[in-house]
Amino acid sequence: MSDEELHKLIGGCIKQDRKCQKMLYKAFYGFSMGICLRYAGNRDEAAEVMNQGFFKVFTHIESYDISRPFKAWLGKIMMNVSIDFYRANLKMAYTDDLDQAEHVTDGEMVDSNLHYNDLLAMVQRLPQAYRTVFNLFAIDGYSHEEIGAMLNINAGTSKSNLHKARQKLKQMILQADDSARNTKYNNGIDYNSSYVAINAVNINGVRLNKGIRE
């Protein structure tokens, strides 16, 4: 979609033109769903959050500055709605503040072969507190201090949750790797041809909309 086409759609949305709203929704459905899936526990939850996000987009679209990238503005809204959903539905307490978590080493590096969707499913299986901090820090690039302010926790708790998220992801990746190896040997399938290498410790080499930060 060209900038001119996008600006026409946005102009129509400002006028509350239902056709323009529908076209904008369809054009950015995949992008928005990708963000919400990272924060949500499943696809249904992600769809609910995304629809809440588009409601905010359409009710506040007149505040969009056309001199800035639309995707950045839209992505910020989807992320904020995801965090709001997290706050409203938090049913588990955060872990204790463990400042020492940042000094704990993960051990040797382990290579694994996983599809993108497999890793996304693993991120969704993380406890909500861990998943939210992991996304905000490792993918969206926020500092622990910023995360603390966003989630009303301290930086030490954010560090602890990040560490535990990575540990849980490492365990899931190792289990998936063992399963894939067994299947490969039993069925003679070459997984290396269709899978991407993933570092199980730092979760590098994966792209969940953005790069993964160590």
C-alpha positions in Angstrom: 0.0 0.0 0.0 1.4 3.4 -1.0 1.5 6.3 1.4 -1.1 8.1 -0.7 -3.5 5.2 -0.4 -2.8 4.9 3.3 -3.5 8.6 3.9 -6.8 8.3 1.9 -7.8 5.4 4.1 -6.9 7.3 7.3 -8.8 10.3 6.0 -11.8 8.1 5.5 -11.4 6.6 9.0 -11.3 10.1 10.5 -14.7 10.6 8.9 -15.8 7.3 10.3 -16.3 5.7 6.9 -17.0 2.1 7.6 -15.5 0.9 4.2 -12.2 2.7 5.0 -12.1 1.2 8.5 -12.7 -2.3 7.1 -9.9 -1.8 4.5 -7.5 -0.5 7.1 -8.3 -3.4 9.4 -7.7 -5.9 6.6 -4.5 -4.2 5.5 -2.9 -4.3 9.0 -4.6 -7.4 10.4 -1.5 -9.6 10.1 0.9 -7.0 11.5 -1.4 -6.3 14.5 -2.2 -10.0 15.2 1.6 -10.7 15.2 2.1 -8.3 18.1 -0.9 -9.4 20.0 0.0 -13.1 19.6 3.3 -12.5 21.4 1.6 -11.1 24.4 -1.5 -13.3 24.5 -1.9 -16.8 25.8 -3.7 -18.1 22.7 -5.1 -16.9 19.3 -8.6 -16.2 20.7 -7.2 -14.0 23.4 -4.9 -12.3 20.8 -7.9 -11.6 18.5 -9.8 -10.1 21.5 -6.9 -7.8 22.3 -6.4 -6.9 18.7 -10.0 -5.9 18.2 -9.8 -3.7 21.3 -6.7 -2.2 19.7 -8.4 -1.4 16.5 -11.3 0.1 18.4 -8.8 2.5 19.9 -7.2 3.1 16.5 -10.5 4.2 15.0 -11.5 6.3 18.0 -8.2 8.1 18.2 -7.0 8.1 14.6 -7.4 11.9 14.3 -4.4 12.1 16.7 -2.1 10.2 14.3 0.7 12.4 12.9 1.0 11.6 9.2 4.7 12.6 9.2 5.4 9.5 11.3 5.3 5.8 10.3 1.8 4.5 10.7 3.0 1.0 11.6 4.9 2.4 14.6 1.8 4.3 15.8 -0.4 1.2 15.3 2.1 -1.1 16.9 2.4 1.1 20.0 -1.4 1.0 20.4 -1.5 -2.8 20.1 1.3 -3.2 22.6 -0.4 -0.8 25.1 -3.7 -2.6 24.7 -2.0 -5.9 25.3 -0.4 -4.6 28.5 -3.8 -3.2 29.6 -5.4 -6.6 29.1 -2.5 -8.2 31.1 -3.1 -5.8 34.0 -6.9 -6.4 34.0 -6.5 -10.2 33.9 -3.5 -10.8 36.1 -4.3 -13.7 38.4 -0.9 -14.7 39.5 1.6 -12.8 41.7 4.9 -11.7 40.4 8.0 -13.5 41.5 10.0 -12.1 44.4 12.5 -9.4 43.6 15.7 -11.4 42.8 18.5 -9.0 41.9 20.9 -11.9 41.7 19.0 -13.3 38.7 20.9 -11.1 36.3 24.2 -12.7 37.6 23.0 -16.3 37.0 24.5 -18.0 34.0 22.5 -20.3 31.8 25.2 -22.9 31.1 26.4 -24.1 27.8 24.9 -23.0 24.5 22.4 -25.4 23.0 21.3 -25.3 19.4 17.8 -26.3 18.5 15.7 -26.6 15.3 12.2 -25.1 15.5 9.6 -23.5 13.3 8.7 -19.9 14.1 5.2 -21.0 15.1 6.6 -23.5 17.5 8.6 -20.9 19.3 5.6 -18.5 19.3 3.6 -21.3 21.0 6.3 -21.6 23.6 6.2 -17.9 24.4 2.5 -18.1 24.7 2.9 -21.0 27.2 4.9 -18.8 29.6 3.1 -17.5 32.7 1.6 -14.2 31.9 4.0 -12.2 34.0 7.0 -13.8 32.4 5.6 -13.5 28.9 4.9 -9.8 29.3 8.3 -8.9 30.6 10.1 -11.2 28.0 8.2 -9.4 25.2 8.8 -5.9 26.5 12.5 -6.4 27.1 13.8 -9.0 24.6 11.6 -8.0 21.6 10.3 -4.5 22.1 13.5 -3.2 23.6 12.4 -1.6 26.9 14.7 -1.3 29.8 13.9 -3.0 33.2 13.3 0.5 34.6 10.8 1.3 31.9 9.1 -2.1 32.2 8.8 -1.5 36.0 7.0 1.8 35.4 4.7 0.2 32.8 3.7 -2.8 34.9 3.9 -1.2 38.4 6.8 -3.4 39.5 10.4 -2.7 40.4 13.3 -3.3 38.1 14.6 -6.3 40.1 11.3 -8.1 39.7 11.4 -7.4 35.9 14.9 -8.9 35.8 13.8 -11.9 37.7 10.8 -12.5 35.5 13.0 -12.2 32.4 15.5 -14.7 33.7 12.8 -17.2 34.6 11.1 -16.7 31.2 14.4 -17.5 29.4 14.9 -20.5 31.7 11.4 -21.9 30.9 11.9 -21.2 27.2 15.2 -23.0 27.3 13.6 -26.1 28.9 10.8 -26.1 26.3 13.2 -25.8 23.4 15.4 -28.6 24.7 12.4 -30.8 25.1 11.2 -30.0 21.6 14.7 -30.6 20.2 14.8 -34.0 21.8 11.4 -34.8 20.3 12.5 -33.6 16.9 15.7 -35.6 17.0 13.8 -38.8 17.9 11.3 -38.2 15.1 14.2 -37.5 12.7 16.0 -40.7 13.5 12.8 -42.8 13.5 11.4 -41.4 10.2 14.5 -40.3 8.4 13.4 -36.7 8.0 16.0 -34.0 7.5 14.8 -31.2 9.8 17.8 -29.0 9.1 16.4 -28.2 5.6 13.2 -26.6 6.8 13.9 -25.4 10.3 15.8 -22.4 11.6 18.6 -22.7 14.2 17.7 -21.2 17.5 20.0 -20.6 20.5 18.2 -22.0 23.4 20.0 -19.9 26.0 19.6 -16.4 24.7 16.8 -17.2 22.3 18.8 -15.5 19.5 18.3 -15.9 15.7 14.5 -15.7 16.0 12.3 -12.9 14.6 9.0 -12.2 16.4 8.3 -9.0 14.5 11.6 -7.6 15.7 14.9 -9.0 16.7 15.6 -10.6 20.1 17.6 -8.6 22.5 20.0 -10.4 24.9 
